[in-house]
């Protein structure tokens, strides 16, 4: 069965019969170095393609955790894929080879590189943008994710070097989640190191796969989620990777929650911890990952009742809920944003906030006045932005 037929099969049976997602082998002719023909020997991806009426062209390869000894393929695999589908993002859950089955580094790196290359090589078949392919991984899968983000130019021994292997393995964004990172520091996860490196385990090799040491300026933008209470894979791992990104100028965002044990997945039932996925969605949106949108530099002034506001903000929200939102800080009545931080070109709605001290007689619980209107009863405040938009002179009447 060819790829097009597999995708058709997936749509028909997932939507109509609610069957399991299609499994696509990464090496249809057999994986290099495989010890057999079973699923544990032949890595594959499970296709979770976004519904055509929601798909936005973005995709993620999902790497479940399990200490390189097993795969948490439900709450760190299928559930994550379904969540991405809700955003209009297609997902590909990677079933990589494991140390518990006799497979050790660099096999896992080969598998994750092949997954990214496969998705990119077949981007037109999957109706995705080859320049919007991310990778997310949990625990040991987070380590695999971080290897994909830092070692994408490595050529593991045993690569087939076929047409797919000629495609770039660099992900466009990376989301290591409560990740194993170091294999040498005191906070390392010993089980992951043992399973990954196997009989060849030594400090030199362990240092080579300690990914906080492998970050470069070419590492893609990174989003990290971690909990402080995690005693299995301590937060030092995620923090070390974040700091390495800062040293090399890689855009990075770290969310470290106090509560939560290791291995929580999305944990959408928790009203606090479950909000990490909301932050991830916002980050992807403002990276332009969900909706690539041309942006423009902007500057201007903000006055209320004819006087410059002391401090505040102007938020530019596009009508498309997937496109980036821009927020300009106002100081002494002025604001300015660079092109890469500015609002998207086209129609946007404004939300303006400023100090209640700027309006004598107005008191608010938090000392801030927020409005979507130029004046009471004027309705929603909407403007149409163009590239190189002139200065905006925003006036509010209270």
C-alpha positions in Angstrom: 0.0 0.0 0.0 1.5 3.4 -1.0 1.6 6.4 1.3 -1.4 8.2 -0.3 -3.5 5.0 0.2 -2.3 4.8 3.8 -3.4 8.4 4.5 -6.8 7.8 2.9 -7.1 4.6 5.0 -6.4 6.6 8.1 -9.0 9.3 7.4 -11.7 6.8 6.5 -11.2 4.5 9.4 -10.4 7.1 12.0 -13.4 9.3 11.2 -15.9 6.6 10.2 -14.9 3.5 12.2 -12.8 5.2 14.9 -10.0 2.6 14.3 -6.5 2.9 15.5 -4.2 5.3 13.7 -2.2 4.1 10.7 1.3 2.8 11.5 3.9 3.7 9.0 7.3 2.0 9.2 10.3 4.4 9.0 12.2 2.0 6.9 9.7 0.0 4.8 12.4 -2.3 3.6 13.7 -3.0 7.1 15.4 -0.8 9.7 19.2 -0.7 9.7 20.6 -2.7 12.5 17.3 -4.4 13.3 17.5 -7.7 15.2 14.1 -9.0 13.8 10.9 -8.0 12.2 8.6 -7.3 15.2 7.4 -3.9 16.1 10.1 -3.6 18.8 12.7 -4.1 16.0 11.1 -2.0 13.3 10.5 1.6 14.4 7.4 3.3 13.2 5.2 6.4 13.5 1.5 6.4 14.3 -0.3 9.0 12.1 -2.7 11.4 13.8 -3.5 13.7 11.0 -5.5 16.9 11.8 -9.0 17.0 10.4 -9.0 18.7 7.0 -11.4 21.4 8.2 -9.0 22.3 11.1 -5.6 21.5 9.7 -3.2 24.5 9.7 -0.2 22.8 8.1 1.9 22.4 11.2 3.1 19.1 12.5 4.8 17.5 15.5 6.8 14.3 16.0 5.9 13.0 19.5 8.4 11.0 21.6 6.9 9.2 24.6 9.1 8.6 27.6 9.9 5.4 29.5 13.6 5.6 30.5 14.6 4.2 27.1 13.3 0.9 28.5 9.6 1.2 27.7 7.2 3.6 25.9 4.4 5.6 27.7 2.6 5.6 24.4 -0.8 6.6 25.8 -0.5 9.7 28.1 2.7 10.8 26.5 1.8 9.7 23.0 -1.8 9.2 21.8 -3.2 11.8 24.2 -0.7 14.4 23.2 -1.4 13.7 19.5 -5.1 14.2 20.1 -4.4 17.5 21.9 -2.3 18.7 18.9 -5.1 17.7 16.5 -7.4 20.0 18.5 -5.0 22.8 17.5 -5.2 21.8 13.9 -1.7 20.3 14.1 -0.9 16.9 12.7 1.0 14.5 15.0 3.3 11.6 14.4 3.9 9.4 17.5 7.3 7.8 17.3 7.8 4.3 18.5 11.6 4.2 18.7 13.8 1.3 19.5 14.7 0.6 23.2 17.7 -0.3 25.3 15.6 -3.0 27.1 15.3 -4.7 23.7 19.0 -4.5 23.0 19.2 -1.3 21.1 21.5 1.4 22.2 22.9 4.8 21.1 23.1 5.9 18.3 20.1 3.8 17.2 17.6 6.1 19.0 19.2 9.2 17.4 18.9 7.4 14.0 15.2 6.7 14.7 14.2 10.2 15.7 16.2 11.8 12.8 14.4 9.4 10.4 11.0 10.3 11.8 11.6 14.0 11.2 13.0 13.3 7.8 10.1 11.1 6.8 7.5 13.6 7.8 9.4 16.4 6.0 10.0 14.2 2.9 6.3 13.4 2.7 5.1 16.8 3.7 3.0 17.2 0.5 1.3 13.8 1.1 0.5 14.8 4.7 -0.6 18.3 3.6 1.8 20.0 6.0 4.4 22.7 5.8 8.0 21.2 5.7 9.2 24.3 7.6 6.8 23.9 10.4 7.7 20.5 11.9 8.3 20.4 15.6 9.3 17.8 18.1 8.1 17.1 21.6 9.3 14.5 24.0 8.6 13.5 27.6 11.2 12.3 30.2 13.6 10.1 28.2 11.6 11.1 25.2 12.5 14.6 26.2 16.2 13.6 26.0 15.5 12.2 22.5 13.8 15.4 21.6 16.8 17.4 22.8 19.2 15.2 20.8 17.0 15.9 17.7 17.3 19.6 18.5 21.1 19.6 18.9 22.5 16.6 17.0 20.5 17.0 13.7 23.7 17.2 11.7 25.2 14.0 13.2 25.4 11.0 10.8 24.9 7.9 13.0 26.7 4.8 11.9 24.4 2.5 9.9 22.3 5.2 8.2 20.9 4.0 4.9 21.7 7.3 3.1 18.7 6.8 0.8 16.6 9.7 -0.5 14.8 10.3 2.8 18.1 10.5 4.6 19.1 13.4 2.4 16.3 15.5 3.8 17.0 17.8 6.8 16.5 16.3 10.3 16.4 19.7 12.0 13.1 20.4 13.8 11.7 23.9 13.5 10.8 24.0 17.3 11.6 21.7 20.2 9.6 21.0 23.3 11.5 18.9 25.9 9.1 18.1 28.6 10.4 17.2 32.2 13.4 16.0 30.1 16.4 13.8 30.9 19.2 16.1 29.7 22.5 15.3 31.4 24.0 11.8 31.5 27.0 12.8 33.7 25.9 15.3 36.4 24.7 14.2 39.8 21.1 14.9 38.8 21.3 12.5 35.8 18.7 9.7 35.4 20.8 6.6 35.8 18.2 4.2 34.3 18.0 6.3 31.1 21.8 6.3 30.8 22.1 2.6 31.3 19.4 1.8 28.7 20.6 4.3 26.2 24.3 3.5 26.3 24.2 -0.2 27.2 27.5 -2.2 27.3 29.4 0.7 25.7 28.6 3.0 28.6 31.5 5.2 29.6 31.9 8.8 30.8 33.2 10.1 27.5 30.1 8.7 25.6 27.8 9.9 28.4 29.2 13.4 28.0 28.7 13.3 24.3 24.9 12.7 24.7 24.5 15.2 27.6 22.6 17.6 25.4 23.1 20.7 27.5 26.7 20.5 26.1 25.5 20.2 22.5 23.4 23.3 22.2 24.6 25.7 19.4 23.2 28.9 17.8 21.6 26.6 15.2 19.4 24.8 17.9 15.8 25.7 17.1 13.6 27.7 19.5 12.8 25.7 22.7 9.9 25.5 25.1 10.5 23.6 28.4 8.0 22.3 31.0 9.2 21.0 34.4 8.0 20.6 38.0 10.0 21.4 41.1 8.7 18.4 43.0 10.0 16.0 40.3 12.5 13.7 42.1 12.9 11.2 39.3 14.3 13.6 36.7 15.1 16.7 38.7 14.5 20.2 37.4 18.3 20.8 37.1 18.0 19.0 33.8 15.6 21.4 32.2 17.3 24.4 33.8 20.7 23.3 32.4 19.3 23.0 28.9 17.5 26.4 29.2 20.7 28.1 30.4 22.6 26.5 27.5 20.1 28.0 25.1 20.6 31.4 26.7 24.3 31.2 26.4 24.0 30.4 22.7 21.3 33.0 21.8 18.6 30.3 21.2 15.1 31.6 21.9 13.9 29.6 24.9 11.0 29.6 27.4 11.0 27.6 30.6 7.9 26.9 32.8 8.8 25.3 36.1 5.7 24.6 38.3 6.2 23.8 42.0 3.7 20.9 42.3 3.6 17.7 40.3 5.4 14.4 40.2 7.3 13.1 37.3 5.5 11.8 34.2 2.3 13.8 34.4 1.9 14.2 30.6 -0.6 17.0 29.7 -2.4 16.5 33.0 -5.4 18.4 31.7 -7.5 17.5 34.7 -5.4 19.6 37.1 -6.6 23.3 37.2 -3.0 24.5 37.8 -0.5 22.1 36.4 -2.7 21.4 33.4 -2.2 25.1 32.3 1.3 24.3 31.0 -0.3 23.2 27.7 -2.0 26.6 27.4 1.3 28.3 27.7 2.7 25.9 25.0 -0.2 26.8 22.7 0.4 30.5 23.2 4.1 30.1 22.6 3.5 28.2 19.3 1.0 30.8 18.3 3.4 33.7 18.9 6.3 31.8 17.2 4.1 32.0 14.1 4.2 28.1 14.1 0.4 27.7 14.0 -0.1 30.5 11.4 2.8 32.0 9.6 1.9 35.7 9.3 3.8 38.7 8.1 4.4 41.2 10.9 5.2 44.9 10.9 7.2 47.3 13.1 5.0 49.7 14.9 5.3 52.7 17.2 2.9 55.3 18.5 1.5 57.2 21.4 -1.3 56.6 23.9 -3.3 59.4 25.5 -6.3 59.3 27.8 -8.4 62.5 28.0 -5.7 64.3 26.1 -2.8 63.4 28.4 -0.1 60.8 27.8 -0.6 57.7 30.0 2.2 57.1 32.6 2.4 53.3 31.8 0.3 50.6 30.2 0.1 48.3 27.2 -1.5 48.0 23.8 -2.4 44.5 22.6 -2.9 43.8 18.9 -5.1 40.7 18.5 -5.6 39.4 14.9 -9.0 38.2 13.8 -7.5 34.8 13.1 -7.2 33.0 16.4 -4.1 31.1 15.3 -2.1 34.1 14.2 0.4 35.8 16.6 -0.7 38.3 19.2 1.5 41.4 19.8 1.8 43.4 23.0 3.5 46.8 23.2 4.6 48.3 26.6 3.6 51.9 27.0 5.9 54.2 29.0 5.3 57.9 29.3 2.7 57.8 26.6 4.9 56.0 23.9 5.3 52.5 22.6 7.4 50.8 19.9 7.8 47.2 18.6 10.4 45.8 16.2 9.2 43.9 13.0 9.7 40.4 14.5 7.7 41.4 17.6 5.1 43.6 16.0 1.5 43.0 15.1 0.4 40.9 12.1 -0.5 42.8 8.9 -4.2 43.1 8.4 -7.2 43.7 10.7 -6.5 43.6 14.4 -8.5 44.4 17.5 -6.9 46.6 20.2 -7.0 46.1 23.9 -5.5 49.0 25.8 -4.6 49.1 29.5 -3.2 51.9 31.6 -2.9 53.2 35.2 -6.1 54.2 36.9 -4.0 57.1 38.3 -4.1 58.6 34.9 -7.8 59.1 35.2 -8.7 61.1 38.4 -11.7 59.8 40.1 -11.4 56.3 38.6 -10.6 53.5 41.0 -10.1 49.8 40.1 -9.2 46.8 42.3 -5.8 46.3 40.6 -5.0 49.9 39.7 -5.4 49.2 36.0 -8.0 50.3 33.5 -8.6 48.0 30.5 -10.7 48.9 27.5 -11.5 47.7 23.9 -13.1 51.0 23.0 -11.9 54.5 22.2 -14.8 55.9 24.3 -17.7 54.4 26.2 -20.3 52.8 23.9 -18.0 53.2 20.8 -17.8 49.4 20.3 -14.8 47.2 19.5 -11.6 49.0 18.5 -10.4 47.6 15.2 -7.7 48.9 12.8 -6.3 47.6 9.5 -2.5 47.5 9.6 -0.2 47.6 6.6 3.6 47.1 6.3 5.6 50.1 7.5 2.5 51.5 9.2 2.9 55.1 10.2 2.9 56.1 13.8 -0.4 55.4 15.6 -1.8 58.1 17.7 -4.3 56.4 20.1 -6.7 58.6 22.0 -9.1 57.4 24.7 -11.9 59.4 26.2 -13.3 58.4 29.6 
